[in-house]
Amino acid sequence: MVVVAAALAYGGWLHVLPAPGHVGAVSEASCSGGSCKGLYNPVYIGPACINVEVWGIRGGLEWAASGGARMAVESGGVLHTVSRWRLAAVPSHHILAYYEVIYGAKPWGVPVCQDESFLALPAKMSSLPRIVVAFNYTVLRARPGITMSVDSWLFKDGDRSRGPQAGDVEVLVEVRADFREDYAKIGTVTAPVLVNGRVRYVTFDVILYELDWTFIKFKTQEELSGVVAVDFTYFVDRAKEVLRSRGWSRGGTTADAIGGLYLMSLELGTEIYTGTTAPVDVDVEWYMYRYHIHTEPRSVSTEQALRNAYNAMMQATAPPTTTKTATSTVTATRTITATTTETRTVTATKTVTATETKTVTTTATQTATATVTKTVPVAETVTLISTVTETKTERAPPSSRR
């Protein structure tokens, strides 16, 4: 196993994806005839783990599910996730699964997935530097709906063998949200987020649930896709402010004590929304091309930390392949009409011939419409990322989680 981490002039970073040294790593689950396997299936990919975590049907709804889910590191080290299910009944919380990349010591006794020389968890939030999560993804299908989110667990005691309880806090940041939760909305915040190389100020709904633990989420009001960087520490600070304004105190924890809670894990992934009625067909597919965890001193502003994380991720060289070398020739033809953001990453490892026809509407300092047809024969690895914006509005009840 090769783990790539670096100390830079402006901070440090940990390279998670692409992971060419782990091509062939697979986490998968399936159900048929009332029998399921692999519903919780963490698999190491260097300093992190991939996990399909189909928690929504465990413990009573296995009979209602047929189909499967698969997360796999494929050629070039890209993470490819496919999920197709037929559900004869839906969970009461309307969430089927959370397909995730785990870093740290996730609760419920999940194996620890981390590079302790870079960031050892659990650790008290007050002792940690500013943490930025940067990633590059595209979604091909998302039926009935998904989120793309950064999730985290803050525990009173750092005991990873147990589940969350009163006084523990879950903080989740959604950069894509296909369903609304207005019934649990308690306000909004505007936060800096980097999207495709530019820092933007984005409005998030603040959603609060009191379950066995306290669950606070920041749900974007618009889809953020392509290359995205989120200052996780910034959102924990906003969670503290929101809870303080409500006089929150639970299980011996107050809002002012959140800095003394232990960060257990960081998780990047997709919640699968089932809708409210059955039967329902789930059809989801997405790619994750890059994923970095970046640290900065707390004295560095959020905006600068986001830019530094973006630059580090886009300039980084993937870890060398240590177990498998994949060489292939791919011919792809795709026609897309949409409001589209395209990101192209080139390295010299793969022969690709790609023909792409698009109608593209772009907005910058002016608006223009153009039709472009191009053929690109190169002796390189080419990542084409096309993001199609789609909005769905449905009501989903609070998730009861794993």
Protein Blocks (a to p, Z undefined) as FASTA:
>chain_A
ZZdddddfkbccddfbdcfklgoiacddddeehiaehkaccddehjaccdfkpaklgohl
mmmpgcdddddddehhiacdddddddfbdcfklpabdcdddedjdehhiacdddfklocc
dddfklpccdddddddddfbdcfbdcddddddddfklpakbccdehiacddddfbdfbdc
fklpgbdcdddddeehiacdddddddddddfbdcdddddfbdcehjddddfklmmmmmmm
mmmmnopaeehiafklmmmpccfbdcddddddebjbdcdddddddddfbdcdddddfklc
fklmmmmmmmmmmmpccdddfkbccddddddddddddddddddddddfbccddddddddd
dddfbccdddddddddddddddddddddddddddddddebZZ
